Amino acid sequence: MEDFGLSQETTDALYAQGIGIGVEIVLRLIGAVIFYFIAKFIVKKLLKGLKNFLERRDDTPSLNEFLFGFAKLALYAVLFVGVLMILGVPGSSFLAVFGAAGLAIGLALQGSLSNFAGGLLILAFKPFKVGHVVVAQGHTGVVSKVKILYTHLMTFDNQEVIIPNGNLANSDVINMSTQETRRAELKVGVAYGTNIKEAKEIILNIFNNDARVLKDPAPFVALQNFGDSSLDIVVRVWAKSADMWPVYFDGMEAINSEFEKHDIEIPFPQRVVHQIKEKAAEEQEDSKS
């Protein structure tokens, strides 16, 4: 018997081959479904364990969030590739696609990748944390957020500054919050002729009676410079970091008040001008005579 011009043997062979392919497809589909549910269960368990581990190990939310997200993406990518490979898609195809996609993304996002790398460095080495007061990129403020691409600062006049992490990782950052104590330096000018010893004693008395000022290191007061209009006195006192600026501003007010009580003058800038026109005329008359 012939069907469409094919012999019985050929038809039977094609029929058997079709049955074999169908069975193989069904088996692959069943295997892929079984693999998907088992792998998904394992992925969820792994992610749950990783999340608990990160929360116990580190108190940096941004780094934990990034690591968890990266692990989740990687594990589900492995799950997806595993399902496709069970269905018969060759693994070399994935490598070619991922390689080409990675190259294209890298070229398109060079700046963002720099920020990404900078964010990883900041989150790993922690030169500053949320709540620290820093000076960076010409801005001074409190770190409000540290994300994987950008760091957010809140300035003291309540403006939000968003700085790329690539710039932060490759420039100087002054962190004012890492040390428990800081030194306040005040500069005070008094008029020439002032009794420097008396002025120094007044200043020392102010800061020795301020409970916020540390006794060790002790307050330091000295004549620093002979200025154009004043004798310049430098004052250096140590206090807790939170008290440093209050000590500075309160100290300046107290110095001004005490100097007024003791008639110590804080001079304005001044210049001495000599009038030589008349003297030049007299010298000219003498030369003529």
C-alpha positions, 0 to 999 in steps of 0.5 A, a space after each residue: 500500500 502506498 500513500 502520497 507516493 510513499 512506500 509502506 516502509 517509509 510511511 511507517 518510519 516517518 510515523 514512528 519518527 513523529 511518535 518519537 519526536 512527540 514523546 521526546 517533546 512531551 518528556 522535555 516539557 514534563 522535565 522542564 515543568 518539574 525542573 522549574 517548580 523544584 528550582 523555583 522552590 530552591 531559589 526561594 529558600 536560597 534567597 530567604 537564607 541570603 536575606 537573613 544572612 545579610 541582615 545579620 551580617 551588615 547594617 548597610 541597607 543599600 548594600 544589602 538591597 543590591 546584593 540581594 537583588 543581584 543574587 535574585 537576578 542571577 539565580 532566576 537567570 540560571 533557572 530560565 537558562 536551565 528550563 530552555 536547555 531542558 527544552 533543547 535550546 543549545 547553551 552556546 546560543 545563550 553565551 552568544 546572546 549574553 555576550 553581545 548584549 553585555 557589550 552593547 549595554 557596556 558601551 551605552 552605559 559607560 557613565 552609569 557603569 562608572 557610578 555603579 562601580 563607585 557605588 560598590 566601592 562606597 558601600 563596601 569600604 564605607 568612607 561615610 554612612 547615612 547620617 554623617 556630615 560630609 564635604 564632597 564635590 563642593 557641597 556640605 551636608 548630611 548624607 541622607 541616602 547611599 544608593 548604588 548609582 548616586 549619593 544624596 546629601 541634604 544641605 543645612 539650608 534643606 536642599 537635596 544634592 544628588 552626587 554620582 558615585 563615580 565622582 565621589 569614589 575618585 575625589 576627596 571627601 571630608 567626613 566630619 562625623 567619624 571622630 567623637 571630638 573636634 577642634 574649633 578655631 577662632 580668630 580675634 583681632 584687637 587694636 594695637 596698644 591692647 594689653 595682650 596678656 589681659 585679652 588672653 586671660 579674658 578669652 581663657 576664662 570664657 572657655 575654661 568656664 564652658 562645660 562643653 569645652 574639653 579640659 584635655 586638650 586644654 584651651 589654647 590662646 596665643 598672639 598669632 599675627 601682627 595684622 595691618 589693622 590689628 593684633 590677631 589672636 588665635 583661639 583653639 578649643 576642643 569639644 564633642 563633635 555635636 558641640 563644636 559649632 555651638 561652642 564656636 558661635 557662643 564663644 565669639 559672642 562671649 568674647 565680644 561681650 567681655 571685650 566691651 566690658 573691659 574696653 578692649 577695642 576690636 578695630 576696623 580695617 584702617 589705612 594711614 595716608 600721609 599728605 605730602 603735597 605742601 611739603 613738596 611745594 616747600 621743597 620746590 620753593 627752597 630749590 628756586 631760592 
